[in-house]
Amino acid sequence: MLTNYTERLILTSMRPEHEVELFKLHNDPLVQQMNFKNVAQTTQDVRKWLDWALVQWRKNRFGHWMVYQKSSDGPIFTGRCGLVDYESDLEFVCLLCEHAVGRGLGPEAASFAITHALRNSTKEKVVAFIAKGNVRSERAAKKLGLRYIDDRQYEHDGSLRQYYEVTRQEYFSRHQSIAAG
């Protein structure tokens, strides 16, 4: 298991024992609304997704990270964040529990996840498909340096989403201190 730390977060690589936390996340009201069209996720749905995510980790040495907020009472699970290696690009995805949104935790986790994926991949571009009306995700994408290109059909569920992208060079030139580390 890989464990990394940012100023406020602990990020760990996914493992099978994360299934219970992922079930709670995938059934969080905000996550369901923005990512699952308000459809409750079953344990089978979550297990299938987790199995797929674990294959991504084994194949690429990166993927979705489990995100925990640091606390004096111990880590607090806040969500998952990472990148998926598709044929031509790296797709960025970040899902946070409702209690964790709006405090800058998403961009903090995303900055680590994007940097880690770009360092472990030869892909030249990071992309994101953001549901219309997900203003927080739009702000986070822009904060990370992704720029809106146009609206596109999202192949995984057929919905029309806002398409954002950033090249490797653009990302690291914007985050020079990260590139040096």
VOBA-644460 format. One record per residue (C-alpha): residue number from 1; residue in three letters; x, y, z. Coordinates in steps of 0.02 Angstrom, whole numbers, plus 32768, in hexadecimal, padded with zeros to 4 digits. Layout:
REM VOBA-644460
rec nr = NUM	rest = Ala	u = X	v = Y	w = Z
...
***
This chain:
REM VOBA-644460
rec nr = 1	rest = Met	u = 8000	v = 8000	w = 8000
rec nr = 2	rest = Leu	u = 803E	v = 80AD	w = 7FD3
rec nr = 3	rest = Thr	u = 801B	v = 813A	w = 804E
rec nr = 4	rest = Asn	u = 803C	v = 81F1	w = 802B
rec nr = 5	rest = Tyr	u = 801B	v = 8291	w = 808A
rec nr = 6	rest = Thr	u = 7FEE	v = 8342	w = 805A
rec nr = 7	rest = Glu	u = 7FD4	v = 83D4	w = 80CF
rec nr = 8	rest = Arg	u = 7F26	v = 839A	w = 8106
rec nr = 9	rest = Leu	u = 7F11	v = 82EF	w = 80B8
rec nr = 10	rest = Ile	u = 7F49	v = 823B	w = 80BC
rec nr = 11	rest = Leu	u = 7F3B	v = 81DF	w = 8016
rec nr = 12	rest = Thr	u = 7F4A	v = 8122	w = 800A
rec nr = 13	rest = Ser	u = 7F48	v = 80B0	w = 7F74
rec nr = 14	rest = Met	u = 7EA8	v = 804A	w = 7F67
rec nr = 15	rest = Arg	u = 7E99	v = 7F9D	w = 7FB2
rec nr = 16	rest = Pro	u = 7E0B	v = 7F1E	w = 7FB9
rec nr = 17	rest = Glu	u = 7DE8	v = 7F4B	w = 806F
rec nr = 18	rest = His	u = 7DB1	v = 7FFA	w = 8038
rec nr = 19	rest = Glu	u = 7D0C	v = 7FB3	w = 7FF8
rec nr = 20	rest = Val	u = 7CA5	v = 7FEC	w = 808F
rec nr = 21	rest = Glu	u = 7CE5	v = 809F	w = 8084
rec nr = 22	rest = Leu	u = 7CC6	v = 80A2	w = 7FC9
rec nr = 23	rest = Phe	u = 7C15	v = 8062	w = 7FE2
rec nr = 24	rest = Lys	u = 7BF3	v = 80F4	w = 8058
rec nr = 25	rest = Leu	u = 7C43	v = 816F	w = 7FDE
rec nr = 26	rest = His	u = 7BE6	v = 812D	w = 7F45
rec nr = 27	rest = Asn	u = 7B43	v = 813D	w = 7FA5
rec nr = 28	rest = Asp	u = 7B67	v = 81EB	w = 7FEA
rec nr = 29	rest = Pro	u = 7AD6	v = 825C	w = 7FAE
rec nr = 30	rest = Leu	u = 7B48	v = 82DA	w = 7F57
rec nr = 31	rest = Val	u = 7BB2	v = 8253	w = 7F04
rec nr = 32	rest = Gln	u = 7B16	v = 81F7	w = 7EC8
rec nr = 33	rest = Gln	u = 7ACD	v = 8297	w = 7E80
rec nr = 34	rest = Met	u = 7B6C	v = 82CC	w = 7E24
rec nr = 35	rest = Asn	u = 7BAE	v = 8222	w = 7DEE
rec nr = 36	rest = Phe	u = 7B2A	v = 819B	w = 7DF3
rec nr = 37	rest = Lys	u = 7A8C	v = 81F7	w = 7DB8
rec nr = 38	rest = Asn	u = 7A3F	v = 81E0	w = 7E67
rec nr = 39	rest = Val	u = 7A44	v = 8123	w = 7E56
rec nr = 40	rest = Ala	u = 7A72	v = 80C6	w = 7EF5
rec nr = 41	rest = Gln	u = 7B10	v = 805E	w = 7EE3
rec nr = 42	rest = Thr	u = 7B0A	v = 7FAA	w = 7F1E
rec nr = 43	rest = Thr	u = 7B99	v = 7F4B	w = 7F6F
rec nr = 44	rest = Gln	u = 7BAA	v = 7EEE	w = 7ECA
rec nr = 45	rest = Asp	u = 7BB9	v = 7F94	w = 7E6B
rec nr = 46	rest = Val	u = 7C40	v = 7FD0	w = 7EE2
rec nr = 47	rest = Arg	u = 7C9D	v = 7F29	w = 7EE0
rec nr = 48	rest = Lys	u = 7C9D	v = 7F28	w = 7E21
rec nr = 49	rest = Trp	u = 7CDF	v = 7FDB	w = 7E1D
rec nr = 50	rest = Leu	u = 7D64	v = 7FB4	w = 7EA1
rec nr = 51	rest = Asp	u = 7D9F	v = 7F1A	w = 7E42
rec nr = 52	rest = Trp	u = 7DB0	v = 7F86	w = 7DA5
rec nr = 53	rest = Ala	u = 7E0E	v = 800D	w = 7E08
rec nr = 54	rest = Leu	u = 7E87	v = 7F8D	w = 7E51
rec nr = 55	rest = Val	u = 7EAF	v = 7F4E	w = 7DA1
rec nr = 56	rest = Gln	u = 7ED9	v = 8003	w = 7D71
rec nr = 57	rest = Trp	u = 7F53	v = 800C	w = 7E04
rec nr = 58	rest = Arg	u = 7FA9	v = 7F69	w = 7DD7
rec nr = 59	rest = Lys	u = 7FB7	v = 7F9B	w = 7D20
rec nr = 60	rest = Asn	u = 7FEF	v = 8050	w = 7D34
rec nr = 61	rest = Arg	u = 8036	v = 806A	w = 7DE5
rec nr = 62	rest = Phe	u = 7FB5	v = 80F3	w = 7DFB
rec nr = 63	rest = Gly	u = 7EF9	v = 8104	w = 7E04
rec nr = 64	rest = His	u = 7E79	v = 813E	w = 7E83
rec nr = 65	rest = Trp	u = 7EB8	v = 816C	w = 7F30
rec nr = 66	rest = Met	u = 7E54	v = 815B	w = 7FCF
rec nr = 67	rest = Val	u = 7E51	v = 8209	w = 801D
rec nr = 68	rest = Tyr	u = 7E4E	v = 8229	w = 80D9
rec nr = 69	rest = Gln	u = 7E52	v = 82CF	w = 8131
rec nr = 70	rest = Lys	u = 7ED1	v = 82DD	w = 81BD
rec nr = 71	rest = Ser	u = 7E81	v = 82F3	w = 8269
rec nr = 72	rest = Ser	u = 7EBC	v = 82EC	w = 831E
rec nr = 73	rest = Asp	u = 7E39	v = 8262	w = 8335
rec nr = 74	rest = Gly	u = 7E81	v = 81FC	w = 82A6
rec nr = 75	rest = Pro	u = 7E69	v = 8200	w = 81E9
rec nr = 76	rest = Ile	u = 7DBB	v = 822B	w = 81A7
rec nr = 77	rest = Phe	u = 7D89	v = 81D8	w = 8103
rec nr = 78	rest = Thr	u = 7D5C	v = 825F	w = 8085
rec nr = 79	rest = Gly	u = 7D58	v = 8209	w = 7FDB
rec nr = 80	rest = Arg	u = 7DBD	v = 81CB	w = 7F48
rec nr = 81	rest = Cys	u = 7E24	v = 8228	w = 7EC9
rec nr = 82	rest = Gly	u = 7E90	v = 81F0	w = 7E39
rec nr = 83	rest = Leu	u = 7EAF	v = 81D3	w = 7D82
rec nr = 84	rest = Val	u = 7E81	v = 8148	w = 7D0C
rec nr = 85	rest = Asp	u = 7EED	v = 8119	w = 7C78
rec nr = 86	rest = Tyr	u = 7E7F	v = 810F	w = 7BDE
rec nr = 87	rest = Glu	u = 7EC0	v = 80F6	w = 7B2E
rec nr = 88	rest = Ser	u = 7EFD	v = 81A5	w = 7B08
rec nr = 89	rest = Asp	u = 7EEF	v = 820B	w = 7BA9
rec nr = 90	rest = Leu	u = 7EE8	v = 8206	w = 7C66
rec nr = 91	rest = Glu	u = 7E39	v = 8228	w = 7CA7
rec nr = 92	rest = Phe	u = 7E31	v = 8283	w = 7D4D
rec nr = 93	rest = Val	u = 7DA5	v = 8259	w = 7DC8
rec nr = 94	rest = Cys	u = 7D8A	v = 8297	w = 7E7A
rec nr = 95	rest = Leu	u = 7CF6	v = 8265	w = 7EE7
rec nr = 96	rest = Leu	u = 7CE8	v = 82B0	w = 7F95
rec nr = 97	rest = Cys	u = 7C65	v = 8290	w = 801A
rec nr = 98	rest = Glu	u = 7BEC	v = 831F	w = 8033
rec nr = 99	rest = His	u = 7C3B	v = 834A	w = 80DB
rec nr = 100	rest = Ala	u = 7CE4	v = 8369	w = 8086
rec nr = 101	rest = Val	u = 7CB6	v = 83DA	w = 7FF4
rec nr = 102	rest = Gly	u = 7CD3	v = 8494	w = 7FE9
rec nr = 103	rest = Arg	u = 7D71	v = 8498	w = 8054
rec nr = 104	rest = Gly	u = 7DF7	v = 8485	w = 7FCF
rec nr = 105	rest = Leu	u = 7E17	v = 83CD	w = 7FF7
rec nr = 106	rest = Gly	u = 7DED	v = 8396	w = 7F45
rec nr = 107	rest = Pro	u = 7E71	v = 8402	w = 7EF0
rec nr = 108	rest = Glu	u = 7EF0	v = 83D1	w = 7F76
rec nr = 109	rest = Ala	u = 7ED2	v = 8317	w = 7F57
rec nr = 110	rest = Ala	u = 7ECA	v = 8333	w = 7E9B
rec nr = 111	rest = Ser	u = 7F70	v = 838E	w = 7E93
rec nr = 112	rest = Phe	u = 7FC5	v = 82F8	w = 7EE2
rec nr = 113	rest = Ala	u = 7F66	v = 8278	w = 7E79
rec nr = 114	rest = Ile	u = 7F88	v = 82D0	w = 7DD3
rec nr = 115	rest = Thr	u = 8040	v = 82E9	w = 7DFA
rec nr = 116	rest = His	u = 8054	v = 8232	w = 7E2D
rec nr = 117	rest = Ala	u = 7FFC	v = 81F3	w = 7D90
rec nr = 118	rest = Leu	u = 805E	v = 8263	w = 7D19
rec nr = 119	rest = Arg	u = 8101	v = 822A	w = 7D69
rec nr = 120	rest = Asn	u = 80CF	v = 8173	w = 7D4E
rec nr = 121	rest = Ser	u = 808A	v = 8185	w = 7C9E
rec nr = 122	rest = Thr	u = 80C2	v = 81BF	w = 7BF4
rec nr = 123	rest = Lys	u = 8017	v = 8208	w = 7BCC
rec nr = 124	rest = Glu	u = 801B	v = 82BF	w = 7B99
rec nr = 125	rest = Lys	u = 7F6E	v = 82F7	w = 7BD0
rec nr = 126	rest = Val	u = 7EFA	v = 82F3	w = 7C66
rec nr = 127	rest = Val	u = 7E41	v = 8303	w = 7C41
rec nr = 128	rest = Ala	u = 7DA4	v = 8315	w = 7CA9
rec nr = 129	rest = Phe	u = 7CEC	v = 82FF	w = 7C7F
rec nr = 130	rest = Ile	u = 7C84	v = 836A	w = 7CF5
rec nr = 131	rest = Ala	u = 7BC8	v = 835C	w = 7D08
rec nr = 132	rest = Lys	u = 7B6C	v = 83FA	w = 7CD9
rec nr = 133	rest = Gly	u = 7B44	v = 845F	w = 7D73
rec nr = 134	rest = Asn	u = 7BD3	v = 8418	w = 7DDC
rec nr = 135	rest = Val	u = 7C19	v = 84C4	w = 7E01
rec nr = 136	rest = Arg	u = 7C92	v = 8488	w = 7E88
rec nr = 137	rest = Ser	u = 7CE4	v = 840E	w = 7E0F
rec nr = 138	rest = Glu	u = 7CEF	v = 8495	w = 7D8A
rec nr = 139	rest = Arg	u = 7D48	v = 850A	w = 7E06
rec nr = 140	rest = Ala	u = 7DBC	v = 847F	w = 7E3F
rec nr = 141	rest = Ala	u = 7DE9	v = 8451	w = 7D8C
rec nr = 142	rest = Lys	u = 7E14	v = 8505	w = 7D63
rec nr = 143	rest = Lys	u = 7E78	v = 8517	w = 7E03
rec nr = 144	rest = Leu	u = 7EDF	v = 847F	w = 7DCD
rec nr = 145	rest = Gly	u = 7EFF	v = 84CC	w = 7D22
rec nr = 146	rest = Leu	u = 7E82	v = 8468	w = 7CBB
rec nr = 147	rest = Arg	u = 7E27	v = 84D1	w = 7C3B
rec nr = 148	rest = Tyr	u = 7D78	v = 84BC	w = 7BF5
rec nr = 149	rest = Ile	u = 7D7B	v = 8483	w = 7B40
rec nr = 150	rest = Asp	u = 7CC6	v = 8458	w = 7B15
rec nr = 151	rest = Asp	u = 7C33	v = 83E8	w = 7B41
rec nr = 152	rest = Arg	u = 7C49	v = 8332	w = 7B12
rec nr = 153	rest = Gln	u = 7BEE	v = 828D	w = 7B1F
rec nr = 154	rest = Tyr	u = 7C36	v = 822A	w = 7BB0
rec nr = 155	rest = Glu	u = 7C4C	v = 817A	w = 7B6C
rec nr = 156	rest = His	u = 7C36	v = 8123	w = 7C13
rec nr = 157	rest = Asp	u = 7B82	v = 8159	w = 7C30
rec nr = 158	rest = Gly	u = 7B4E	v = 81B7	w = 7B92
rec nr = 159	rest = Ser	u = 7B33	v = 825D	w = 7BEC
rec nr = 160	rest = Leu	u = 7B68	v = 8304	w = 7BA6
rec nr = 161	rest = Arg	u = 7BF3	v = 834B	w = 7C15
rec nr = 162	rest = Gln	u = 7C6B	v = 83DB	w = 7C17
rec nr = 163	rest = Tyr	u = 7D15	v = 83A6	w = 7BD6
rec nr = 164	rest = Tyr	u = 7DB2	v = 83EF	w = 7C26
rec nr = 165	rest = Glu	u = 7E69	v = 83CB	w = 7C02
rec nr = 166	rest = Val	u = 7F1B	v = 83FA	w = 7C2D
rec nr = 167	rest = Thr	u = 7FBC	v = 83BE	w = 7BDC
rec nr = 168	rest = Arg	u = 804E	v = 8379	w = 7C40
rec nr = 169	rest = Gln	u = 80B6	v = 8412	w = 7C14
rec nr = 170	rest = Glu	u = 802C	v = 848C	w = 7C44
rec nr = 171	rest = Tyr	u = 800E	v = 8434	w = 7CE9
rec nr = 172	rest = Phe	u = 80C4	v = 842D	w = 7D20
rec nr = 173	rest = Ser	u = 80E8	v = 84DE	w = 7CE6
rec nr = 174	rest = Arg	u = 8057	v = 851A	w = 7D51
rec nr = 175	rest = His	u = 808E	v = 84AF	w = 7DE5
rec nr = 176	rest = Gln	u = 814C	v = 84C9	w = 7DD7
rec nr = 177	rest = Ser	u = 816F	v = 84A1	w = 7E8D
rec nr = 178	rest = Ile	u = 8117	v = 83FA	w = 7E76
rec nr = 179	rest = Ala	u = 8178	v = 83D4	w = 7DD8
rec nr = 180	rest = Ala	u = 821D	v = 83EF	w = 7E32
rec nr = 181	rest = Gly	u = 81ED	v = 837C	w = 7EC3
***
